[in-house]
Every structure is written in C-alpha cells, then in structure tokens.
Amino acid sequence: MGKSVSIVLVGIGGYGNHYLKELWNHAMFDSIQGVVDIAPENSNYYEEIKANNIPVYSSLESFYQDCQADLAVISTPIHFHTGQTICALENGSNVLCEKPMTPSVEDAEQMIRLKKEKNKFVAIGFDWSFSDVIQKLKKDIAAGIFGKPLRMKTLVLWPRSENYYERASWAGKKYSREGTPIFDSVANNATSHFLHNMFYILGERPERSAALKTLTAELYRANNIETFDTCVLKGEMDGGTQVYYYATHAVTEELGPVYEYVFEKAVLSYVKNEEILAEFQDGTQVSYGDPEKERAHKLYHCIDAVQQQKTETVCGPEAALTHVQTIRALHESVPEAALFPEERLQYEPDSRMRSVKDLNILLKQCYDDWETPSEKEDITWAKQGRTISLPSPKSLS
C-alpha cells in the first residue's frame, strides 16, 4: 500500500468488530482517527481502542467537528445508512457502507447523486463483489465465454433463533420508531449477498448490476416479526434470464449458499466452502475458487481506492440498486407475509428456535425443480403474490 489512509469507524459492535479485527491484525490501528458508537464498551476491541487513545464519539457529526477522515466505514443498523453516508460525503470522506445500502430507492438515488457531486466513492459491502473470484467470473461472463445466461437459482437455509430477532430493536421490523424504513428480512440482511450476486455478475461493467424486469414473490414467517423469515422469488432479468431465489431462517438444517447458473455453453455451480465451478457442454471444467475466502477484500479495496484517488468502486450504489429495488418489489408483491400453518410450526425451548416441519425438504425440492411452493400441487397452504414490474432506475439513465 501507498500513503496512509485515515479512517473513521461508524458502529464498532456487531459487524463493526470484523473491521476492527482486520485493522488490528494488520497493525493498522494508527489509521483510525475515531470511532462512532453510542455503546462502544460492547465492542470486542474496546480495550484496544482505549489503549491506543482512539477518540470515541456518539455521533458522526461530532466526529467531523474535531477530525477528518479519508474513509468512513459504516456498520450501523440499516436505517442509519443513508443519513451517515450523506454526512460522510458532505464532510469530504469516501464511504464503505455495509449492506444493505438502504431500503429506500429514493435514498439510494440520492446517494448516487451526492457522491458524483462530491467526487467521492461509495462502496456497498456485499463481500463477494469485491473478491478476485467474482471479478474474474464477472469479466468472463461479460466476454461471452459461457454464452447467454438462461436461468439462475440460489438456495440458502440458515437457521436463526428468537435470540437473533431479539438482538436489536430493529431486527425484523419494517420501520423504526421515527418512521424511517428498515425492512430487515432474510432477503435484506443475512442472505442478501447471494441475492445481489445473481444481479451483480450479469452487470455489463464491473461497477454495474443487471436490472430485474419482473418479480413474483412468496413470503412467509414462523417468527413474530413484521417482515418475513422465508422468501421465495421468481423473476426475469432484462434480456430474459430467469431468476429463482430460496432463503429461510425457519429451519433447523443449515445449508448454503448453493447456486446453479445456467448459460448456453456452460453451467456455473457453487456449494459453500467449496469452489465456483464452470462445466462446459464438452465436459471441460474450470474452477474459479471460493469467494468466501476473500470476504475482507472490500476494506482493502477501499483503502487502495483512496490511495489511487478513485471515484468509483466495483460495487457502489449503482451496483447495489437492483437489490434495493428488489426488496421494495418483494413487499409490493406480498404486502403482509403469511404465517406458516400452525400445524407445521415447531419450537425448541432450549435453543429458542422456531422452525417449520419439512420446510428444508420442500425448498430443496423447489430448488431442484425450478419451482415455487405454490406451484407444487400438494402444498395447499402456499400462496403466490402479485407480479411486479420494476422501473428502470432514474439515476442510471
């Protein structure tokens, strides 16, 4: 690396600990100009922060009254992302904001306009998008090596207990107490990386994602939340590529992410902790490696971008916009998620886990068959939402 890059960390508990770990392990704590958190003592690195005399602030505004930073790294709850990104840009910082960017399409478009006005970059922390593995794959797709993309599917079974939804006041909520949109869900938080990835790798340029043209959703919940813990989506991309996405927290079996992307000349497949494998029609196989091993690349990519005075990143708000639009369309397709039938609900008091009997089997079968639960004749409780057409984003025209 070249010159030292000054950093302000916004949110140092939860996921913010990952950034602190990286900076600590690489002896880069001296780059931290300050941290922002209303409860800094909850951070795993609070003692190290104190020992290194790093200033602690309760707001980003108060940090900028005293200091400046080349890069603001934002790891706060979803509904703070827009305001803190705008604050950082207005004060001359580049931004690395954790996913999801924002639940609001209008806020996303405001971020895009402001970063252009301030001549700064905003990176959105979808880990895989910054990996060398995905960048090489995306380049080969754009070059036509696999032919036209025909259909894509992704499956993620990630159990989450009641503790997960009780960890924060905003978990599983549609709006904050102040009325700010949150729309925290299985599709907009834990598994959002893999929904976004289907859009991102089809983008014609490194800093773009392909647009989703239509979407039909099935949304369900086993937990007492405002949004949903189970999502099934089928859609069509610009260009005709079919997209299927299956994700749930309401299971006890952990599986995924698993995906299969079918192109004219090859099939791309992935199983977590293995590798992305391209298998061509003649039997030739090409391994791209595992993007899970490169999840920290986003931080160093942004540090490098500051050093090189770049104003664009490989995954900025323009690339994340399709995901933002998709989350809005999910809630338009199904305004209120259906509660799973009571006779299918299960509860384990020791683990505080709410799950749905045989949901893992059903979603795996739907994944194998390229179908949704409502398309299965024997699944009488499943209900499909409205088909939503997604408009072209104004900020990219």
C-alpha positions as CSV (number, residue, x, y, z in Angstrom):
1,M,0.0,0.0,0.0
2,G,0.9,3.6,-0.5
3,K,0.2,6.6,1.7
4,S,-1.6,6.0,5.0
5,V,-5.4,6.3,4.8
6,S,-7.3,7.9,7.7
7,I,-10.4,6.0,8.8
8,V,-13.4,6.7,10.9
9,L,-15.3,3.5,12.0
10,V,-19.1,4.1,12.5
11,G,-20.6,1.3,14.5
12,I,-18.0,-0.9,16.3
13,G,-20.2,-3.6,17.8
14,G,-21.8,-6.4,15.8
15,Y,-20.3,-6.4,12.3
16,G,-18.0,-3.5,13.1
17,N,-15.9,-5.9,15.1
18,H,-14.8,-7.6,11.8
19,Y,-13.3,-4.3,10.5
20,L,-11.6,-3.8,13.9
21,K,-10.2,-7.3,13.7
22,E,-8.7,-6.7,10.3
23,L,-7.1,-3.4,11.2
24,W,-5.8,-4.9,14.5
25,N,-4.3,-8.0,12.9
26,H,-2.6,-5.9,10.2
27,A,-1.2,-3.3,12.7
28,M,-3.3,-0.6,11.2
29,F,-5.0,0.8,14.3
30,D,-3.0,4.0,13.9
31,S,-5.1,4.8,10.8
32,I,-8.2,5.0,12.9
33,Q,-9.0,8.7,13.6
34,G,-12.0,8.0,15.7
35,V,-14.9,5.6,16.3
36,V,-18.6,6.4,16.5
37,D,-20.9,4.3,18.7
38,I,-23.4,5.0,21.4
39,A,-22.3,1.9,23.3
40,P,-18.6,1.4,22.5
41,E,-18.0,-0.8,25.5
42,N,-19.9,-3.5,23.7
43,S,-17.1,-3.8,21.1
44,N,-14.7,-6.8,21.3
45,Y,-11.9,-4.2,20.8
46,Y,-12.9,-1.6,23.3
47,E,-9.9,-2.1,25.5
48,E,-7.6,-1.8,22.4
49,I,-9.3,1.3,21.3
50,K,-8.8,2.9,24.8
51,A,-5.2,1.7,24.9
52,N,-4.4,3.3,21.6
53,N,-6.1,6.6,22.6
54,I,-8.6,6.5,19.8
55,P,-11.3,9.1,20.3
56,V,-14.8,7.8,20.8
57,Y,-17.8,9.8,19.6
58,S,-21.6,9.3,20.0
59,S,-22.4,10.7,16.5
60,L,-20.7,11.1,13.2
61,E,-21.4,14.8,13.2
62,S,-19.5,15.3,16.4
63,F,-16.5,13.4,14.9
64,Y,-16.3,15.8,12.0
65,Q,-16.4,18.7,14.3
66,D,-13.0,17.6,15.6
67,C,-11.5,15.4,12.8
68,Q,-11.4,14.5,9.1
69,A,-11.1,11.0,7.6
70,D,-10.3,9.8,4.1
71,L,-12.7,6.8,4.5
72,A,-15.8,6.3,6.6
73,V,-16.6,2.7,7.3
74,I,-20.3,2.4,8.3
75,S,-21.5,-0.8,10.1
76,T,-24.6,0.6,11.8
77,P,-28.2,-0.6,11.6
78,I,-29.9,-0.4,8.2
79,H,-32.0,2.8,8.9
80,F,-28.9,4.8,9.7
81,H,-27.0,4.1,6.5
82,T,-28.5,6.9,4.4
83,G,-28.0,9.7,6.9
84,Q,-24.5,8.6,7.8
85,T,-23.4,8.1,4.2
86,I,-24.7,11.6,3.4
87,C,-22.9,13.1,6.4
88,A,-19.6,11.4,5.5
89,L,-19.8,12.6,1.9
90,E,-20.7,16.2,2.9
91,N,-17.6,16.2,5.1
92,G,-15.3,15.0,2.4
93,S,-14.9,11.3,3.2
94,N,-15.2,8.4,0.9
95,V,-17.6,5.7,2.2
96,L,-17.6,1.9,2.7
97,C,-21.2,1.2,3.9
98,E,-22.3,-2.2,4.9
99,K,-25.1,-4.0,3.1
100,P,-27.9,-3.4,2.5
101,M,-27.3,0.1,1.2
102,T,-30.8,1.4,2.2
103,P,-34.3,0.1,2.0
104,S,-35.4,3.2,0.0
105,V,-34.9,3.5,-3.8
106,E,-35.2,7.3,-3.4
107,D,-32.4,7.4,-0.8
108,A,-30.2,5.2,-3.0
109,E,-30.6,7.6,-5.9
110,Q,-29.8,10.5,-3.5
111,M,-26.5,8.8,-2.5
112,I,-25.6,8.3,-6.2
113,R,-26.3,12.0,-7.0
114,L,-24.3,13.2,-4.0
115,K,-21.2,11.0,-4.5
116,K,-21.0,12.3,-8.0
117,E,-21.4,15.9,-6.8
118,K,-18.7,15.4,-4.1
119,N,-16.4,13.4,-6.5
120,K,-16.1,10.7,-3.9
121,F,-16.8,7.0,-4.0
122,V,-19.3,5.0,-2.0
123,A,-18.8,1.2,-1.7
124,I,-21.5,-1.1,-0.6
125,G,-20.2,-4.0,1.4
126,F,-21.5,-7.0,-0.5
127,D,-18.5,-9.1,0.3
128,W,-18.4,-11.4,-2.8
129,S,-18.5,-8.5,-5.2
130,F,-15.0,-7.3,-4.1
131,S,-13.4,-10.7,-4.3
132,D,-11.0,-11.6,-7.1
133,V,-13.0,-14.8,-7.7
134,I,-16.2,-12.9,-8.6
135,Q,-14.4,-10.2,-10.5
136,K,-12.8,-12.8,-12.8
137,L,-16.1,-14.7,-13.2
138,K,-17.9,-11.4,-14.0
139,K,-15.3,-10.5,-16.6
140,D,-15.6,-13.9,-18.3
141,I,-19.4,-13.7,-18.3
142,A,-19.3,-10.2,-19.9
143,A,-16.8,-11.5,-22.5
144,G,-19.3,-14.2,-23.5
145,I,-17.2,-17.2,-22.6
146,F,-20.3,-19.0,-21.3
147,G,-22.8,-17.7,-23.8
148,K,-26.1,-16.1,-22.9
149,P,-27.4,-16.5,-19.3
150,L,-30.6,-18.6,-19.4
151,R,-31.6,-19.2,-15.8
152,M,-30.2,-18.8,-12.3
153,K,-31.1,-20.2,-8.9
154,T,-29.8,-19.8,-5.3
155,L,-30.7,-21.7,-2.1
156,V,-29.8,-20.6,1.4
157,L,-31.1,-22.4,4.6
158,W,-29.7,-20.5,7.6
159,P,-31.3,-21.2,10.9
160,R,-31.9,-18.2,13.2
161,S,-33.5,-18.4,16.7
162,E,-35.6,-15.9,18.6
163,N,-32.3,-14.6,20.0
164,Y,-31.4,-13.4,16.5
165,Y,-34.6,-11.3,16.3
166,E,-34.2,-10.0,19.9
167,R,-30.6,-8.9,19.4
168,A,-31.7,-5.4,18.3
169,S,-34.8,-3.3,18.4
170,W,-34.8,-3.0,14.6
171,A,-34.5,-6.7,13.7
172,G,-37.4,-8.0,11.6
173,K,-39.0,-4.5,11.6
174,K,-40.4,-2.6,8.7
175,Y,-39.9,0.9,10.2
176,S,-38.0,2.5,13.1
177,R,-39.9,4.3,15.9
178,E,-39.2,7.5,14.0
179,G,-40.8,6.1,10.8
180,T,-37.5,5.5,8.9
181,P,-37.7,2.5,6.6
182,I,-35.8,-0.6,7.7
183,F,-37.4,-3.7,6.1
184,D,-35.0,-6.1,7.8
185,S,-35.6,-9.6,6.5
186,V,-33.8,-12.8,5.4
187,A,-33.5,-11.3,1.9
188,N,-32.4,-7.8,3.0
189,N,-29.8,-8.9,5.6
190,A,-28.1,-12.2,6.2
191,T,-28.6,-13.8,2.8
192,S,-28.7,-10.6,0.8
193,H,-25.2,-11.2,-0.5
194,F,-26.4,-14.1,-2.6
195,L,-29.5,-12.4,-4.0
196,H,-27.4,-9.5,-5.0
197,N,-24.7,-11.8,-6.6
198,M,-27.1,-13.0,-9.3
199,F,-27.7,-9.4,-10.4
200,Y,-24.2,-8.3,-10.0
201,I,-22.4,-10.9,-12.1
202,L,-24.6,-10.2,-15.1
203,G,-23.8,-6.5,-15.0
204,E,-22.1,-5.4,-18.2
205,R,-19.5,-3.4,-16.3
206,P,-17.6,-4.0,-13.0
207,E,-19.5,-1.2,-11.3
208,R,-23.0,-2.3,-12.5
209,S,-25.5,-5.0,-11.9
210,A,-28.1,-6.2,-14.4
211,A,-31.7,-5.0,-13.9
212,L,-34.6,-7.1,-12.8
213,K,-37.6,-6.6,-15.0
214,T,-40.3,-8.6,-13.2
215,L,-40.7,-10.3,-9.8
216,T,-43.3,-12.6,-8.2
217,A,-42.8,-13.4,-4.5
218,E,-43.9,-15.8,-1.8
219,L,-43.2,-14.5,1.7
220,Y,-43.8,-16.4,4.9
221,R,-42.9,-16.2,8.6
222,A,-42.7,-18.6,11.5
223,N,-41.3,-15.9,13.9
224,N,-43.2,-13.0,15.5
225,I,-41.7,-10.3,13.2
226,E,-43.1,-7.6,10.9
227,T,-41.4,-8.7,7.8
228,F,-40.6,-12.4,6.8
229,D,-38.1,-15.1,7.6
230,T,-38.8,-17.1,4.5
231,C,-38.6,-15.8,0.9
232,V,-39.2,-17.4,-2.5
233,L,-38.7,-15.2,-5.5
234,K,-39.0,-15.9,-9.2
235,G,-38.2,-13.1,-11.7
236,E,-37.0,-12.2,-15.1
237,M,-33.9,-10.1,-15.8
238,D,-33.5,-7.6,-18.6
239,G,-32.6,-9.9,-21.5
240,G,-34.8,-12.7,-20.4
241,T,-32.7,-14.6,-17.8
242,Q,-35.0,-16.4,-15.3
243,V,-34.1,-15.9,-11.6
244,Y,-35.1,-18.1,-8.6
245,Y,-34.2,-17.4,-5.0
246,Y,-35.0,-19.5,-2.0
247,A,-34.0,-18.4,1.5
248,T,-35.2,-19.1,5.0
249,H,-34.3,-18.8,8.7
250,A,-37.2,-21.0,9.8
251,V,-35.3,-24.4,9.5
252,T,-33.0,-26.4,11.7
253,E,-30.8,-27.7,8.9
254,E,-28.1,-25.3,7.7
255,L,-27.3,-25.4,4.0
256,G,-25.9,-23.0,1.5
257,P,-25.4,-20.8,-0.1
258,V,-25.8,-23.2,-3.0
259,Y,-26.4,-22.0,-6.5
260,E,-26.6,-23.0,-10.2
261,Y,-26.4,-20.5,-13.0
262,V,-27.2,-22.0,-16.4
263,F,-25.7,-20.4,-19.6
264,E,-25.9,-21.5,-23.2
265,K,-22.4,-23.1,-23.2
266,A,-21.8,-23.9,-19.5
267,V,-23.3,-24.3,-16.0
268,L,-21.8,-22.5,-13.1
269,S,-22.3,-24.1,-9.7
270,Y,-21.3,-23.4,-6.1
271,V,-21.6,-25.0,-2.7
272,K,-20.4,-23.1,0.4
273,N,-16.8,-23.6,1.3
274,E,-16.0,-25.3,-2.0
275,E,-15.5,-23.5,-5.2
276,I,-17.3,-21.9,-8.1
277,L,-17.1,-24.5,-10.9
278,A,-17.9,-23.9,-14.6
279,E,-18.7,-27.1,-16.5
280,F,-18.9,-26.7,-20.3
281,Q,-21.0,-28.8,-22.6
282,D,-18.0,-30.8,-23.8
283,G,-17.2,-31.8,-20.2
284,T,-14.4,-29.3,-19.6
285,Q,-14.3,-27.9,-16.1
286,V,-12.8,-24.6,-14.9
287,S,-12.5,-23.7,-11.2
288,Y,-12.7,-20.0,-10.1
289,G,-12.1,-20.6,-6.4
290,D,-14.1,-19.7,-3.4
291,P,-15.3,-16.1,-2.8
292,E,-16.0,-16.9,0.9
293,K,-12.2,-16.9,1.4
294,E,-12.0,-13.2,0.2
295,R,-14.6,-11.6,2.3
296,A,-12.2,-9.0,3.7
297,H,-11.2,-7.7,0.3
298,K,-13.7,-4.9,0.5
299,L,-11.8,-3.0,3.1
300,Y,-8.5,-3.2,1.3
301,H,-10.1,-2.4,-2.0
302,C,-11.5,0.8,-0.5
303,I,-8.2,1.7,1.1
304,D,-6.5,1.2,-2.3
305,A,-9.2,3.3,-4.0
306,V,-8.5,6.2,-1.6
307,Q,-4.8,5.9,-2.3
308,Q,-5.3,6.0,-6.0
309,Q,-7.9,8.8,-5.7
310,K,-10.6,6.8,-7.4
311,T,-14.2,8.0,-7.5
312,E,-15.7,4.6,-8.5
313,T,-15.6,1.2,-6.9
314,V,-16.5,-2.3,-8.2
315,C,-19.6,-2.4,-6.0
316,G,-21.0,1.1,-5.4
317,P,-24.6,2.2,-5.0
318,E,-25.3,1.9,-8.7
319,A,-24.4,-1.8,-8.5
320,A,-26.5,-2.3,-5.3
321,L,-29.5,-0.5,-6.7
322,T,-31.1,-3.6,-8.2
323,H,-31.1,-5.3,-4.8
324,V,-32.8,-2.2,-3.3
325,Q,-35.4,-2.2,-6.0
326,T,-35.9,-6.0,-5.5
327,I,-36.6,-5.6,-1.8
328,R,-39.2,-2.9,-2.5
329,A,-40.8,-5.1,-5.1
330,L,-40.9,-8.1,-2.7
331,H,-43.1,-6.1,-0.3
332,E,-45.2,-4.8,-3.1
333,S,-45.8,-8.4,-4.4
334,V,-46.7,-9.6,-0.8
335,P,-47.6,-6.6,1.5
336,E,-48.0,-8.9,4.5
337,A,-46.1,-12.2,4.8
338,A,-48.3,-15.2,5.6
339,L,-47.8,-17.1,8.8
340,F,-47.0,-20.7,8.2
341,P,-49.8,-23.1,9.1
342,E,-49.9,-23.7,12.8
343,E,-49.8,-27.5,12.5
344,R,-46.4,-27.2,10.7
345,L,-44.8,-24.9,13.3
346,Q,-42.2,-26.3,15.7
347,Y,-40.5,-24.8,18.7
348,E,-37.4,-25.9,20.6
349,P,-37.3,-24.2,24.0
350,D,-33.6,-24.9,24.7
351,S,-32.4,-23.2,21.5
352,R,-35.4,-20.9,21.3
353,M,-35.7,-22.0,17.7
354,R,-38.9,-21.6,15.7
355,S,-39.0,-23.7,12.6
356,V,-41.3,-25.3,10.0
357,K,-41.7,-29.0,9.7
358,D,-40.1,-30.3,6.4
359,L,-39.6,-26.7,5.1
360,N,-36.0,-27.6,4.3
361,I,-37.2,-30.6,2.2
362,L,-39.7,-28.5,0.4
363,L,-37.3,-25.7,-0.5
364,K,-34.7,-28.1,-1.7
365,Q,-37.3,-29.8,-3.9
366,C,-38.4,-26.5,-5.3
367,Y,-34.8,-25.6,-6.0
368,D,-34.2,-28.9,-7.8
369,D,-37.4,-28.5,-9.9
370,W,-37.1,-24.7,-10.6
371,E,-40.5,-24.2,-9.0
372,T,-42.0,-22.2,-6.1
373,P,-44.1,-23.8,-3.2
374,S,-47.4,-22.5,-4.7
375,E,-46.6,-24.4,-7.9
376,K,-46.5,-27.7,-6.0
377,E,-49.9,-29.4,-6.2
378,D,-49.7,-30.9,-2.7
379,I,-48.7,-27.6,-1.0
380,T,-52.2,-26.2,-0.4
381,W,-51.1,-23.5,2.1
382,A,-48.7,-21.8,-0.3
383,K,-49.8,-18.5,-1.9
384,Q,-48.1,-16.6,-4.7
385,G,-48.0,-12.8,-4.6
386,R,-48.7,-10.3,-7.4
387,T,-46.2,-10.0,-10.3
388,I,-44.4,-6.6,-10.1
389,S,-42.8,-4.8,-12.9
390,L,-39.7,-2.9,-11.8
391,P,-39.0,0.5,-13.4
392,S,-35.6,1.5,-14.8
393,P,-33.7,3.4,-12.2
394,K,-33.6,7.2,-13.0
395,S,-30.1,7.6,-11.6
396,L,-28.6,5.3,-14.2
397,S,-30.3,6.7,-17.2
